[in-house]
Amino acid sequence: MTSIDPQAKFRTGAVDMTHGGGGRAMAVLIEDLFHRHLKNTILDQGHDAAVLEMPPGRLVMSTDAHVISPLFFPGGDIGSLSVHGTLNDLAMAGARPVSLTASFILEEGFPLADLERIVISMARAAREAGVPVVSGDTKVVEKGKGDGVFITTTGVGVLPEGVSISPAAAKPGQAVLLSGTIGDHGVAILSKRENLTFETEIQSDSAALHGLVGSMVDAVPGISVLRDPTRGGLATALNEIAHASKVGVMLDEGEIPVRPDVEGVCELLGLDPLYVANEGKLICICEASDADRLLEIMKAHPLGQNAAKIGEIVEDTDCMVVMKTGFGGSRVVDWLSGEQLPRIC
Amino acid sequence: MTSIDPQAKFRTGAVDMTHGGGGRAMAVLIEDLFHRHLKNTILDQGHDAAVLEMPPGRLVMSTDAHVISPLFFPGGDIGSLSVHGTLNDLAMAGARPVSLTASFILEEGFPLADLERIVISMARAAREAGVPVVSGDTKVVEKGKGDGVFITTTGVGVLPEGVSISPAAAKPGQAVLLSGTIGDHGVAILSKRENLTFETEIQSDSAALHGLVGSMVDAVPGISVLRDPTRGGLATALNEIAHASKVGVMLDEGEIPVRPDVEGVCELLGLDPLYVANEGKLICICEASDADRLLEIMKAHPLGQNAAKIGEIVEDTDCMVVMKTGFGGSRVVDWLSGEQLPRIC
């Protein structure tokens, strides 16, 4: 047992193998760092497992590993991202999130001060989202066998009665809505990675979308598809939906919102914003008759101000995504092949 | 799109960065490897989130990262271990497991054949336990930024009415039961790591304990504490319980079952079996009057054949774990300090 002030240690120390060994060093790390910042009544039970009361409804469950590099980026860090990413997966099923777990894989030598910054950011994101982190785990790997910190979060939520959202539910004639500009997250990460500087810094759009989804589902429980276009971007997400629903998608290039500075960086680096990852945007596919109502709700929400109808679902046995371009032509928007931006989330 | 038989690729290929990129290579990996082996009706929905009906009862949720090295060991591998580890965390709360998620962090260059072997083993463990893997995630990191594969599993289960098991619930006068021999897992891993060979190979005890726990809880719903002595071994688990319950523990050394070959390796390597990790054993603390009945139930189960009463809970404001030794003396069994066996789970 040590008499050193643990908070002082977090300002100067580094992760060592004892922090994953199951002994007192690990107990101190868990108590003085994880529990202190993530504090809530369920986590405080101190079990390996959390016990919680669930509201009625079907259970929704989703998991995401986060290996983003760099760990800190404009608009967020791996701590906030790991909360947003998993909450969004739950929200895309139409669920109301109830709780999260977090597992950390730490690399020996990682500064404890950085770890604390990440845990504080995770705690803030969870608090803002109103969803507690109820259980966790910490492992340590030798220097050179990891990369600072990886975080896997898993979330559970409940599905309101009457909601049945699925990537396989799109039907010809339905409208394709998008909640805002594309490419912000991927371009923010890449700019940081490449040390690009601009007049105004491009920020990741990392955000928790369950509040926005809640308003949308309350108004139109019959939404067919929700999907957050993360890795692989809008193009890949739409191809997945087309494939799952056995339909085609016809996009209108002029309607897809892209920030001019994001477009500029993409041009500079030879990227297509359609394939660049987002972490705070959603695609919504709904009956054409519900589109205006949903757009109004989306635009009234801080995370949907730039929402737009970007296309429609069409019959196509080849399940193609096609985009009408600015010059009266059209082009096929294929799956992302190969890697565009590794470790983007 | 490739016309190569994907199964053939899995026999010779390796993980590359495109497998985590969100494009077609990732979709093929998920479909032809993960979904093929882990197949179940919920996973087959193809959402980022799984939707499932839950039996009534409070929800129990737990997560565990697995970074064990080596990935394959006598008695299991990281695939089966990651199922057993999380099911056991649920079981130690007295819960009946319902479903699991799995997130994989893969290192570029990791052989796909090894990955498939691990997924097949995970699928078998899940099937034998009767608990499906309902959702997952895959990320890839560059060579040298990971170590083959890390797996985080998260489980949910339900807590039967009347069950309230907690590490803080031990009371003086209660009995301490142990379900079998200690140290098997840690010694199996270490022997493999150090290339030690013996006449008979020492196997990890990695196993899912929820069946055993189910029988115990059905018979005695009022069990106070269940705990699986993993990292840090029996000694650390008992210290955690003593600390949480504000009691002491008096152990009887002669009653603690240890396999002779495990004891031999521990002597050879200067290890104390009390601190060596287990992955298929449990500590049960119950009213002294329930001890015989529970021991009988444990001994009748394949995973509790060597169950024994190893001590009792005593009053102690210092929350010490003390062991009566073979020579009429006694010694303090302290927390594990420092690291004994890194990456044991």
Interface residues (C-beta under 8 A of the other chain):
Chain A: D16 M17 T18 G20 G21 G22 G23 R24 A25 M26 A27 Q45 G46 H47 D48 A49 A50 V51 L52 E53 M54 R58 L59 V60 M61 S62 T63 D64 A65 H66 V67 D89 L90 M92 A93 A95 S99 T101 A102 S103 F104 I105 V134 S135 G136 D137 T138 K139 V140 V141 E142 G144 K145 G146 D147 F150 T152 T154 V156 G157 L159 S166 P167 A168 R227 D228 T230 R231 G232 G233 T236 E240 A244 A277 W335 L336 S337 G338 E339 Q340 L341 P342 R343 C345
Chain B: D16 M17 T18 G20 G21 G22 G23 R24 A25 M26 A27 Q45 G46 H47 D48 A49 A50 V51 L52 E53 M54 R58 L59 V60 M61 S62 T63 D64 A65 H66 V67 D89 L90 M92 A93 A95 S99 T101 A102 S103 F104 I105 V134 S135 G136 D137 T138 K139 V140 V141 E142 G144 K145 G146 D147 F150 T152 T154 V156 G157 L159 S166 P167 A168 R227 D228 T230 R231 G232 G233 T236 E240 A244 A277 W335 L336 S337 G338 E339 Q340 L341 P342 R343 C345
